[in-house]
Amino acid sequence: DHNFPEVDPSSVCRVASAAFLWNCDKGDPESNDDASTTNGNGSGDTRVPRAALDLLSAWTAADLDALDAASEACAGISSSSSSSSSSYVKASHHRITPEEIRQMKPRQVAAHRKREAEYRNANLQRAIRHTSMFCSKETGGLDHMLTCAARAKDHRLRREVGLQIGRLVSNLEEGDDVKKLVASALGCADWKVGSDKDGKSNLNKELHKLTIEELDGDDEEKDEVDKEEKTTEEDEEGKLPKKLLQTMKRGQLTASLLIGKPEVGTWALKCGWSNGNGVSELKDLISSNDPRAMSIASEIVSAASSVESSRPLLSALVEEGTLEDLLIHPDADVRSGAASCAAKIGLASKALSEDRGEVMGLLDVAIELLFDETEQGNDIAPAANENALSAMKKLPTSSNRFPETESTSMDRGIEVMAYLAAKTFVKEELASGYAPEGSPPGRKTALQRLVEIACAPNSGDAQMAYGLAGIFNLLSVSVETLRKEAFVGKEITKEQYDQLQALGKTEEEKEAAAKKDETEGDTPAAVSERIRKLANANVPRAIVKLLEGSNSDATQEKLLEGMNRMASESSVRGLMIQQGCLSTCLNMDKGEKPSDAEKKILRQARSCIAKLLVTTDPNILTVSQRSGSIGPLIKLIRDNDALDLMHFEALLSITNLASFGDETKNRIVAQNGISALGYAMFSDHEMVRQAATEAMCNMVPHPDMMEYLSKPDNLRVWIAFSLDYEDNYECARAAVGCLAMACPDPEFAKALVKCNNFREMVRTLMECGQVELMHRVLALIAGLIEHGGDCRKAVEATGAGQFCDAYVVTYQDKSKIKELNFTPSQRESFASTLSLAKEVARLLR
């Protein structure tokens, strides 16, 4: 243990502020500045400002998980720059598990919840204080961050700074508090402008404008001189004109607000930026021909198109063709922002989103962006450029909301493709190996490129990983399945909802909806074929690579969701195991006290294991895979928060593994599997009960299973299950079969015949008329007779001998069998049952 001195907040602010001005604009590829360490992209040494970003993330974290994430990032930096390894205690190490809470008394639980609420509130207030202090005009931290973003030639650093600003302002709950904090940096004289709470704000704004116009009119010549001076004067570093630098900083702040606080971002773009001149200055950024300024403009339009209320503000830029300047810019980062904007607004438009040609044009642009960083200097496919420009001219505004992600060309391409992949025809094209018309010879298909990106080193920890996870997820699911999943846990099912919707539709509307469903073509057969294509294209391997490198709970959850959907197709499970899906899921371990988010990830991983092993031959698995799968499956069966489907698939997999031999049976017993299976036999879901009963059958004749069955209380339960054939036929069939399989054990046989309801069970099942049940109970009787003694006497007391004699006499005439109208399989079972009846009758004579 080490005692470290506490650093005062002002010192943190000073250090972080200074770090953001460290070499952020050095490393121009056209310059010969040897003092800067470049990273291969023409960017300077950005380690110092990135370290400041990690420091701010930890210092302004509002919850323990965010604090731990920031601390891990800082630890990663320190470990990479130092040979000595350091360890730290996680802020969330004190988290109490649900099991510990269940052991508390009611007063202790109440006190614990009160402490947790107070702790969360204290953390939030601390984050707000730190954010306000750093971003204040006196400290200058916000201004330094904006300066760093504006001067940076590294697009990714600019993006990271912008996202951090968005996180900072998101700590403030009230929009007015954010406006007060950023008004000065935006150049807004009155933060209340445009606010509905202040009815005089609009009037004040108009008066302010009139006053400015009157003063300007008094001395136009002086204004022109001032304007020229401002335009030509350069900033301290001699890199950017001061006016352009100021516009870039305000634009970057607006983009960050649109990400972190969308409603405030809309206010900034409409009213706050330079007192309502935001759109005009956005045009200035686009027309500046400065790559950094145009990159910021590209970020703004992409972020604004994600917010419903700010989308109409872009209409003027679309109508004037201003956005086309961004789309055809040689810088891939600039071009990608415009493409992202086109996709978001286009998909929000019902007319454009249903136009296959326009959607495919956007897809072409997205695919080209995936190759921009590997084909610098090459022209994009002509057809893609032409289609994209056509789509840009038709962009309307609409009312959908899309999340914002990345800023590099590859990240933007993945972002756009994630939106487009919701379309069925786009899924089919991608799965079938689509490439834009006019693509260079020998270039990979879009799907191959996505897999290549996902399999690259450190791809799982990249910001584009979530977009890749979303694409693979959408490719392996149908629209109908997504709709059904939306109703999971709701008070109404999808079918009931559709019925309610149909009540308000005319016959013409119903026919149009049915026709649309038919043309959509996303049938189960089409989804299965698509999944097979994805598996052959190594998509499971790509998902595994992303999972192995990802530290994001959201990304891991999305990847596992996609893996589960692919594993639903039984024909690709072998390929998925070969490509590492099973081993990766087995390695998912979140420690002894996982958080709620980590529990969901574990549940998804265990569910994937269950799906993979339902039909997989245990003989083809390695010893570690067979044995290692049992623990997660038993835990999934015990998980009360898991869906019935998850329980069912886990039980089927346990049944499959238990059939392998003593190796897996011993492992199931070691994991307390018998008690878990016995608990699952009382599930509310009929199929879960059946699967649990069948899993128990496959545990026979393990000694622990025989001991479990020999207990009188357990035997009564199994006999009760056997007699419940009218309501739960499959479960009763499995229960009787288990008793028949266990019959060779002498101790079990003695315990069974001593049960009070043994005689009732035998007589009822012999006379039930169900051939499969009769076959099993006769096998049970035959086994008991072989033990002799009390077992034989108990069987004789049931009248089984007389019944079997009468049964044989009645049905040994084959003409009688024809009258029963059995199916071929039923005739085969009946023949076996008749043969058993003859054997029992012979043994009892």
ZIKAUR-V380099 format. One record per residue. N is the residue number from 1. RES is the residue in one small letter. SS is DSSP state (A for helix, B for strand, O for the rest). PHI is phi as a letter, one per 20 degrees, with the letter a starting at -180 (999 if undefined). PSI is psi as a letter, one per 40 degrees, with the letter a starting at -180 (none if undefined). Layout:
BEGIN
n:res:ss:phi:psi
N:RES:SS:PHI:PSI
N:RES:SS:PHI:PSI
END
This chain:
BEGIN
n:res:ss:phi:psi
1:d:O:999:h
2:h:O:c:i
3:n:O:d:h
4:f:O:d:i
5:p:O:f:i
6:e:O:f:h
7:v:O:e:h
8:d:O:f:i
9:p:A:g:d
10:s:A:f:d
11:s:A:f:d
12:v:A:f:d
13:c:A:f:d
14:r:A:f:d
15:v:A:f:d
16:a:A:f:d
17:s:A:f:d
18:a:A:f:d
19:a:A:f:d
20:f:O:f:e
21:l:O:d:e
22:w:O:e:h
23:n:O:l:f
24:c:O:f:d
25:d:O:d:e
26:k:O:e:i
27:g:O:n:f
28:d:O:f:h
29:p:O:f:d
30:e:O:e:e
31:s:O:d:i
32:n:O:d:f
33:d:O:e:h
34:d:O:e:e
35:a:O:f:e
36:s:O:d:h
37:t:O:e:h
38:t:O:e:i
39:n:O:d:e
40:g:O:n:e
41:n:O:d:e
42:g:O:m:e
43:s:O:d:i
44:g:O:f:a
45:d:O:f:h
46:t:O:d:e
47:r:A:f:d
48:v:A:f:d
49:p:A:f:d
50:r:A:f:d
51:a:A:f:d
52:a:A:f:d
53:l:A:f:d
54:d:A:f:d
55:l:A:f:d
56:l:A:f:d
57:s:A:g:d
58:a:A:f:d
59:w:A:f:d
60:t:O:d:e
61:a:O:f:h
62:a:O:e:e
63:d:O:b:i
64:l:A:f:d
65:d:A:f:d
66:a:A:f:d
67:l:A:f:d
68:d:A:f:d
69:a:A:f:d
70:a:A:f:d
71:s:A:f:d
72:e:A:f:d
73:a:A:f:d
74:c:A:f:d
75:a:A:f:d
76:g:A:f:d
77:i:A:f:d
78:s:A:f:d
79:s:A:f:d
80:s:A:f:d
81:s:A:d:e
82:s:O:c:i
83:s:O:f:d
84:s:O:e:h
85:s:O:e:h
86:s:O:c:i
87:s:O:c:i
88:y:O:b:i
89:v:O:e:h
90:k:O:f:i
91:a:A:f:d
92:s:A:e:e
93:h:A:f:d
94:h:A:e:e
95:r:O:g:h
96:i:O:e:h
97:t:O:f:i
98:p:A:g:d
99:e:A:f:d
100:e:A:f:d
101:i:A:f:d
102:r:A:f:d
103:q:O:e:e
104:m:O:f:i
105:k:O:e:i
106:p:A:g:d
107:r:A:f:d
108:q:A:f:d
109:v:A:f:d
110:a:A:f:d
111:a:A:f:d
112:h:A:f:d
113:r:A:f:d
114:k:A:f:d
115:r:A:f:d
116:e:A:f:d
117:a:A:f:d
118:e:A:f:d
119:y:A:f:d
120:r:A:f:d
121:n:A:f:d
122:a:A:f:d
123:n:A:f:d
124:l:A:f:d
125:q:A:f:d
126:r:A:f:d
127:a:A:f:d
128:i:A:f:d
129:r:A:f:d
130:h:A:f:d
131:t:A:f:d
132:s:A:f:d
133:m:A:f:d
134:f:A:f:d
135:c:A:e:e
136:s:O:f:i
137:k:O:f:d
138:e:O:f:d
139:t:O:f:d
140:g:O:n:e
141:g:A:f:d
142:l:A:f:d
143:d:A:f:d
144:h:A:f:d
145:m:A:f:d
146:l:A:f:d
147:t:A:f:d
148:c:A:g:d
149:a:A:f:d
150:a:A:f:d
151:r:A:e:d
152:a:O:f:h
153:k:O:e:e
154:d:O:e:h
155:h:A:f:d
156:r:A:f:d
157:l:A:f:d
158:r:A:f:d
159:r:A:f:d
160:e:A:f:d
161:v:A:f:d
162:g:A:f:d
163:l:A:f:d
164:q:A:f:d
165:i:A:f:d
166:g:A:f:d
167:r:A:f:d
168:l:A:f:d
169:v:A:f:d
170:s:A:f:e
171:n:O:f:d
172:l:O:e:h
173:e:O:f:d
174:e:O:e:h
175:g:A:f:d
176:d:A:f:d
177:d:A:f:d
178:v:A:f:d
179:k:A:f:d
180:k:A:g:d
181:l:A:f:d
182:v:A:d:e
183:a:A:g:d
184:s:A:f:d
185:a:A:f:d
186:l:A:e:e
187:g:O:m:f
188:c:O:d:h
189:a:O:f:d
190:d:O:c:h
191:w:O:f:e
192:k:O:e:e
193:v:O:f:h
194:g:O:m:e
195:s:O:e:h
196:d:O:f:d
197:k:O:f:d
198:d:O:d:h
199:g:O:f:d
200:k:O:e:e
201:s:A:f:d
202:n:A:f:d
203:l:A:f:d
204:n:A:f:d
205:k:A:f:d
206:e:A:f:d
207:l:A:f:d
208:h:A:f:d
209:k:A:f:d
210:l:A:f:d
211:t:A:f:d
212:i:A:f:d
213:e:A:f:d
214:e:A:f:d
215:l:A:f:d
216:d:A:f:d
217:g:A:f:d
218:d:A:f:d
219:d:O:b:g
220:e:A:f:d
221:e:A:f:d
222:k:A:f:d
223:d:A:f:d
224:e:A:f:d
225:v:A:f:d
226:d:A:f:d
227:k:A:f:d
228:e:A:f:d
229:e:A:f:d
230:k:A:f:d
231:t:A:f:d
232:t:A:e:d
233:e:O:f:h
234:e:B:d:i
235:d:O:f:a
236:e:O:g:d
237:e:O:e:e
238:g:O:m:f
239:k:O:d:d
240:l:O:c:i
241:p:B:g:i
242:k:A:f:d
243:k:A:f:d
244:l:A:f:d
245:l:A:f:d
246:q:A:f:d
247:t:A:f:d
248:m:A:f:d
249:k:A:f:d
250:r:A:f:d
251:g:A:f:d
252:q:A:f:d
253:l:A:f:d
254:t:A:f:d
255:a:A:f:d
256:s:A:f:d
257:l:A:f:d
258:l:A:f:d
259:i:A:e:d
260:g:A:e:d
261:k:O:c:g
262:p:A:g:d
263:e:A:f:d
264:v:A:f:d
265:g:A:f:d
266:t:A:f:d
267:w:A:g:d
268:a:A:f:d
269:l:A:f:d
270:k:A:e:d
271:c:A:c:d
272:g:A:e:d
273:w:A:f:h
274:s:A:l:f
275:n:A:l:f
276:g:A:n:e
277:n:O:e:f
278:g:A:f:d
279:v:A:f:d
280:s:A:f:d
281:e:A:f:d
282:l:A:f:d
283:k:A:f:d
284:d:A:f:d
285:l:A:f:d
286:i:A:f:d
287:s:O:e:e
288:s:O:f:d
289:n:O:m:e
290:d:O:e:h
291:p:A:g:d
292:r:A:f:d
293:a:A:f:d
294:m:A:f:d
295:s:A:f:d
296:i:A:f:d
297:a:A:f:d
298:s:A:f:d
299:e:A:f:d
300:i:A:f:d
301:v:A:f:d
302:s:A:f:d
303:a:A:f:d
304:a:A:f:d
305:s:O:f:e
306:s:O:e:e
307:v:O:d:h
308:e:A:g:d
309:s:A:f:d
310:s:A:e:e
311:r:A:f:d
312:p:A:f:d
313:l:A:f:e
314:l:A:e:e
315:s:A:g:d
316:a:A:f:d
317:l:A:f:d
318:v:A:f:d
319:e:A:f:d
320:e:A:e:e
321:g:O:m:e
322:t:A:f:d
323:l:A:f:d
324:e:A:f:d
325:d:A:f:d
326:l:A:f:d
327:l:A:f:d
328:i:O:e:e
329:h:O:f:i
330:p:O:f:d
331:d:O:f:h
332:a:A:f:d
333:d:A:f:d
334:v:A:f:d
335:r:A:f:d
336:s:A:f:d
337:g:A:f:d
338:a:A:f:d
339:a:A:f:d
340:s:A:f:d
341:c:A:f:d
342:a:A:f:d
343:a:A:f:d
344:k:A:f:d
345:i:A:f:d
346:g:A:f:d
347:l:A:f:d
348:a:A:f:d
349:s:O:e:h
350:k:A:f:d
351:a:A:f:d
352:l:A:f:d
353:s:A:f:d
354:e:O:e:e
355:d:O:e:h
356:r:A:g:d
357:g:A:f:d
358:e:A:f:d
359:v:A:f:d
360:m:A:f:d
361:g:A:f:d
362:l:A:f:d
363:l:A:f:d
364:d:A:g:d
365:v:A:f:d
366:a:A:f:d
367:i:A:f:d
368:e:A:f:d
369:l:A:f:d
370:l:A:f:d
371:f:A:d:e
372:d:A:g:d
373:e:O:f:e
374:t:O:d:e
375:e:O:c:f
376:q:O:g:h
377:g:O:n:e
378:n:O:e:i
379:d:O:f:i
380:i:O:f:i
381:a:O:g:h
382:p:A:g:d
383:a:A:f:d
384:a:A:f:d
385:n:A:f:d
386:e:A:f:d
387:n:A:f:d
388:a:A:f:d
389:l:A:f:d
390:s:A:f:d
391:a:A:f:d
392:m:A:f:d
393:k:A:f:d
394:k:O:d:e
395:l:O:f:h
396:p:O:e:a
397:t:O:d:i
398:s:O:b:a
399:s:O:c:f
400:n:O:d:i
401:r:O:c:h
402:f:O:c:i
403:p:O:f:i
404:e:O:d:i
405:t:O:c:c
406:e:O:d:i
407:s:O:c:d
408:t:O:f:i
409:s:A:f:d
410:m:A:f:d
411:d:A:f:d
412:r:A:f:d
413:g:A:f:d
414:i:A:f:d
415:e:A:f:d
416:v:A:f:d
417:m:A:f:d
418:a:A:f:d
419:y:A:f:d
420:l:A:f:d
421:a:O:f:e
422:a:O:f:e
423:k:O:e:h
424:t:A:f:d
425:f:A:f:d
426:v:A:f:d
427:k:A:g:d
428:e:A:f:d
429:e:A:f:d
430:l:A:f:d
431:a:A:f:d
432:s:O:e:e
433:g:O:n:f
434:y:O:f:i
435:a:O:b:i
436:p:O:f:i
437:e:O:f:h
438:g:O:n:e
439:s:O:f:i
440:p:O:g:i
441:p:O:f:i
442:g:O:n:e
443:r:O:f:i
444:k:O:f:i
445:t:O:f:i
446:a:A:f:d
447:l:A:f:d
448:q:A:f:d
449:r:A:f:d
450:l:A:f:d
451:v:A:f:d
452:e:A:f:d
453:i:A:f:d
454:a:A:f:d
455:c:O:e:e
456:a:O:f:i
457:p:O:g:i
458:n:O:m:e
459:s:A:f:d
460:g:A:f:d
461:d:A:e:e
462:a:O:f:i
463:q:O:f:e
464:m:O:e:e
465:a:A:f:d
466:y:A:f:d
467:g:A:f:d
468:l:A:f:d
469:a:A:f:d
470:g:A:f:d
471:i:A:f:d
472:f:A:f:d
473:n:A:f:d
474:l:A:f:d
475:l:A:f:d
476:s:O:d:f
477:v:O:b:i
478:s:O:e:i
479:v:A:f:d
480:e:A:f:d
481:t:A:f:d
482:l:A:f:d
483:r:A:f:d
484:k:A:f:d
485:e:A:f:d
486:a:A:f:d
487:f:O:d:e
488:v:O:f:h
489:g:O:n:e
490:k:O:e:i
491:e:O:f:e
492:i:O:c:i
493:t:O:e:i
494:k:A:f:d
495:e:A:f:d
496:q:A:f:d
497:y:A:f:d
498:d:A:f:d
499:q:A:f:d
500:l:A:f:d
501:q:A:f:d
502:a:A:f:d
503:l:A:f:d
504:g:O:e:e
505:k:O:d:i
506:t:O:e:i
507:e:A:f:d
508:e:A:f:d
509:e:A:f:d
510:k:A:f:d
511:e:A:f:d
512:a:A:f:d
513:a:A:f:d
514:a:A:f:d
515:k:A:f:d
516:k:A:f:d
517:d:A:f:d
518:e:A:f:d
519:t:A:f:d
520:e:A:f:d
521:g:O:m:e
522:d:O:e:g
523:t:O:e:i
524:p:A:g:d
525:a:A:f:d
526:a:A:f:d
527:v:A:f:d
528:s:A:f:d
529:e:A:f:d
530:r:A:f:d
531:i:A:f:d
532:r:A:f:d
533:k:A:f:d
534:l:A:f:d
535:a:A:f:d
536:n:A:f:d
537:a:O:e:e
538:n:O:m:f
539:v:A:f:d
540:p:A:g:d
541:r:A:f:d
542:a:A:f:d
543:i:A:f:d
544:v:A:f:d
545:k:A:f:d
546:l:A:f:d
547:l:A:f:d
548:e:A:f:d
549:g:A:d:e
550:s:O:e:h
551:n:O:d:e
552:s:O:e:h
553:d:A:f:d
554:a:A:f:d
555:t:A:f:d
556:q:A:f:d
557:e:A:f:d
558:k:A:f:d
559:l:A:f:d
560:l:A:f:d
561:e:A:f:d
562:g:A:f:d
563:m:A:f:d
564:n:A:f:d
565:r:A:f:d
566:m:A:f:d
567:a:A:f:e
568:s:O:f:d
569:e:O:e:h
570:s:A:f:d
571:s:A:f:e
572:v:A:d:e
573:r:A:f:d
574:g:A:f:d
575:l:A:f:d
576:m:A:f:d
577:i:A:f:d
578:q:A:f:d
579:q:O:e:e
580:g:O:n:e
581:c:A:f:d
582:l:A:f:d
583:s:A:f:d
584:t:A:f:d
585:c:A:f:d
586:l:A:f:d
587:n:O:e:e
588:m:O:f:h
589:d:O:c:h
590:k:O:d:e
591:g:O:n:a
592:e:O:f:d
593:k:O:c:g
594:p:O:f:i
595:s:O:f:i
596:d:A:f:d
597:a:A:f:d
598:e:A:f:d
599:k:A:f:d
600:k:A:f:d
601:i:A:f:d
602:l:A:f:d
603:r:A:f:d
604:q:A:f:d
605:a:A:f:d
606:r:A:f:d
607:s:A:f:d
608:c:A:f:d
609:i:A:g:d
610:a:A:f:d
611:k:A:f:d
612:l:A:f:d
613:l:A:e:e
614:v:O:f:d
615:t:O:d:e
616:t:O:f:h
617:d:O:f:h
618:p:A:f:d
619:n:A:f:d
620:i:A:e:e
621:l:O:e:i
622:t:O:f:i
623:v:A:f:d
624:s:A:f:d
625:q:A:f:d
626:r:A:f:d
627:s:A:f:d
628:g:A:f:d
629:s:A:f:d
630:i:A:f:d
631:g:A:g:d
632:p:A:g:d
633:l:A:f:d
634:i:A:f:d
635:k:A:f:d
636:l:A:f:d
637:i:A:f:d
638:r:A:e:e
639:d:O:f:h
640:n:O:f:d
641:d:O:e:e
642:a:O:f:i
643:l:O:f:i
644:d:A:g:d
645:l:A:f:d
646:m:A:f:d
647:h:A:g:d
648:f:A:f:d
649:e:A:f:d
650:a:A:f:d
651:l:A:f:d
652:l:A:f:d
653:s:A:f:d
654:i:A:f:d
655:t:A:g:d
656:n:A:f:d
657:l:A:f:d
658:a:A:f:d
659:s:O:f:e
660:f:O:f:d
661:g:O:q:a
662:d:A:f:d
663:e:A:g:d
664:t:A:f:d
665:k:A:f:d
666:n:A:f:d
667:r:A:f:d
668:i:A:f:d
669:v:A:f:d
670:a:A:f:d
671:q:O:e:e
672:n:O:l:f
673:g:A:f:d
674:i:A:f:d
675:s:A:f:d
676:a:A:f:d
677:l:A:f:d
678:g:A:f:d
679:y:A:f:d
680:a:A:f:d
681:m:O:f:e
682:f:O:d:f
683:s:O:f:i
684:d:O:f:d
685:h:O:e:h
686:e:A:f:d
687:m:A:f:d
688:v:A:f:d
689:r:A:f:d
690:q:A:f:d
691:a:A:f:d
692:a:A:f:d
693:t:A:f:d
694:e:A:f:d
695:a:A:f:d
696:m:A:f:d
697:c:A:g:d
698:n:O:f:e
699:m:O:e:e
700:v:O:f:h
701:p:O:d:f
702:h:O:g:h
703:p:A:g:d
704:d:A:f:d
705:m:A:f:d
706:m:A:f:d
707:e:A:f:d
708:y:A:f:d
709:l:A:f:d
710:s:A:f:e
711:k:O:f:h
712:p:A:g:d
713:d:A:f:d
714:n:A:f:d
715:l:A:f:d
716:r:A:f:d
717:v:A:f:d
718:w:A:f:d
719:i:A:f:d
720:a:A:f:d
721:f:A:f:d
722:s:A:f:d
723:l:A:e:e
724:d:O:e:f
725:y:O:f:d
726:e:O:f:d
727:d:O:e:d
728:n:O:c:g
729:y:A:f:d
730:e:A:f:d
731:c:A:f:d
732:a:A:f:d
733:r:A:f:d
734:a:A:f:d
735:a:A:f:d
736:v:A:f:d
737:g:A:f:d
738:c:A:f:d
739:l:A:f:d
740:a:A:f:d
741:m:A:f:d
742:a:A:e:e
743:c:O:g:d
744:p:O:f:e
745:d:O:f:h
746:p:A:f:d
747:e:A:f:d
748:f:A:f:d
749:a:A:f:d
750:k:A:f:d
751:a:A:f:d
752:l:A:f:d
753:v:A:f:e
754:k:O:e:e
755:c:O:f:i
756:n:O:f:d
757:n:O:e:e
758:f:A:f:d
759:r:A:f:d
760:e:A:g:d
761:m:A:f:d
762:v:A:f:d
763:r:A:f:d
764:t:A:f:d
765:l:A:f:d
766:m:A:f:d
767:e:O:d:e
768:c:O:f:d
769:g:O:n:e
770:q:O:e:h
771:v:A:g:d
772:e:A:f:d
773:l:A:f:d
774:m:A:f:d
775:h:A:f:d
776:r:A:f:d
777:v:A:f:d
778:l:A:f:d
779:a:A:f:d
780:l:A:f:d
781:i:A:f:d
782:a:A:f:d
783:g:A:f:d
784:l:A:f:d
785:i:A:f:d
786:e:A:f:d
787:h:A:f:d
788:g:O:m:a
789:g:A:l:b
790:d:A:f:d
791:c:A:f:d
792:r:A:f:d
793:k:A:f:d
794:a:A:f:d
795:v:A:f:d
796:e:A:f:d
797:a:A:f:e
798:t:O:e:e
799:g:O:m:f
800:a:A:f:d
801:g:A:f:d
802:q:A:f:d
803:f:A:f:d
804:c:A:f:d
805:d:A:f:d
806:a:A:f:d
807:y:A:f:d
808:v:A:f:d
809:v:A:f:d
810:t:A:f:d
811:y:A:d:e
812:q:O:f:e
813:d:O:f:h
814:k:A:f:d
815:s:A:f:d
816:k:A:f:d
817:i:A:f:d
818:k:A:f:d
819:e:O:f:e
820:l:O:e:e
821:n:O:l:f
822:f:O:f:i
823:t:O:f:i
824:p:A:g:d
825:s:A:f:d
826:q:A:f:d
827:r:A:f:d
828:e:A:f:d
829:s:A:f:d
830:f:A:f:d
831:a:A:f:d
832:s:A:f:d
833:t:A:f:d
834:l:A:f:d
835:s:A:f:d
836:l:A:f:d
837:a:A:f:d
838:k:A:f:d
839:e:A:f:d
840:v:A:f:d
841:a:A:f:d
842:r:A:f:d
843:l:A:f:d
844:l:O:e:e
845:r:O:f:none
END
